[in-house]
Amino acid sequence: MNKSGDAVAAYLNQHPLENHDVTLVHDDLELALGQQRYVAGGSARGHNGVRSIHTRLNDQNIGRLRLGIGRPEGEMPVDKYVLSKFTSEEQQVANTVMQQAGLQLTRIAQRPSPLT
């Protein structure tokens, strides 16, 4: 995931899309589990996958749908936390968020291009 930019750049090289047509969907430690937020661009804020995409596309103005996972409790390292499995309760919340995210992506896709 930390080298996501390679895959995104390869995809965009083979498909007739512009950077503004891309919406990244990614986990976000700064939002609580169950929260989501769309941002039209901006800093990767420490997310290595997003940073990789920004670097490979040479563009930070890419839409992002941030899906909250919250921060680890106690002393758990962040890398272990983001790779750990959800509890059954967390999985129920995640399933609901994924359904909501799908609806949000549909709305985003239906917006007019900024170049039209």
C-alpha positions in Angstrom: 0.0 0.0 0.0 2.9 2.3 0.6 3.7 2.3 -3.1 0.1 2.8 -4.3 1.3 5.6 -6.6 2.9 3.1 -8.9 -0.3 1.2 -9.6 -2.4 4.4 -9.9 0.1 6.0 -12.3 0.2 2.8 -14.4 -3.6 2.7 -14.6 -3.8 6.4 -15.6 -1.2 5.8 -18.3 -3.5 3.2 -19.9 -6.9 4.9 -19.4 -8.2 8.2 -20.7 -8.5 9.9 -17.3 -7.1 13.0 -15.7 -6.0 13.4 -12.1 -9.1 15.3 -11.3 -11.2 12.3 -12.3 -9.5 10.2 -9.6 -11.0 9.8 -6.1 -8.8 8.0 -3.5 -10.6 6.0 -0.8 -8.3 5.4 2.2 -8.2 4.7 5.9 -7.7 7.6 8.2 -6.4 7.4 11.8 -7.6 11.0 12.5 -11.3 10.1 12.1 -13.1 7.8 14.5 -14.3 4.5 13.2 -17.6 5.1 11.4 -16.8 8.6 10.3 -16.0 9.6 6.7 -15.0 12.8 5.1 -14.5 13.9 1.5 -11.7 16.4 0.8 -11.0 17.8 -2.6 -7.2 17.7 -2.2 -4.5 18.6 0.3 -1.7 17.0 2.2 -1.3 13.2 2.7 -1.1 14.0 6.4 1.3 11.1 7.1 -0.5 8.5 5.0 2.2 6.7 3.1 -0.1 5.4 0.3 -1.6 8.8 -0.3 1.9 10.4 -0.3 3.1 7.8 -2.9 0.2 8.7 -5.2 0.8 12.4 -4.8 4.4 11.9 -5.6 3.9 9.7 -8.7 1.2 11.9 -10.1 3.0 15.1 -9.0 -0.4 16.4 -7.8 -1.9 16.9 -4.4 -5.3 18.2 -5.7 -6.8 14.7 -5.9 -10.2 14.0 -4.3 -10.0 11.7 -1.3 -12.7 9.9 0.6 -11.2 9.4 4.1 -12.7 6.5 6.1 -12.1 6.7 9.8 -10.4 3.9 11.6 -9.5 5.8 14.8 -6.2 5.6 16.6 -4.9 2.5 18.5 -5.5 2.4 22.2 -2.6 2.0 24.6 0.9 1.3 23.3 -0.1 -0.7 20.1 2.2 0.5 17.2 0.2 2.2 14.4 1.5 -0.3 11.7 0.2 -3.3 13.7 -3.1 -1.4 14.4 -3.9 -0.6 10.7 -3.1 -4.2 9.7 -5.1 -5.9 12.5 -8.6 -7.4 12.0 -11.7 -5.6 13.2 -13.6 -7.0 16.2 -17.1 -8.2 15.2 -18.6 -4.9 16.5 -16.1 -2.9 14.5 -16.8 -5.0 11.4 -20.5 -4.1 11.6 -19.6 -0.4 11.7 -17.1 -0.9 8.8 -19.7 -2.6 6.7 -22.1 0.3 7.2 -19.4 2.8 6.3 -18.5 0.9 3.2 -22.1 1.0 2.0 -22.3 4.7 2.7 -18.9 5.2 1.0 -20.3 3.5 -2.1 -23.2 5.9 -2.2 -20.9 8.9 -1.7 -18.6 7.7 -4.5 -21.7 7.5 -6.8 -22.5 11.1 -5.9 -18.9 12.2 -6.5 -18.9 10.5 -9.9 -22.0 12.3 -11.0 -20.6 15.7 -10.4 -19.6 17.7 -13.4 -15.9 17.7 -14.3 -14.1 20.9 -13.0 -13.0 21.5 -16.6 -16.5 21.6 -18.1 
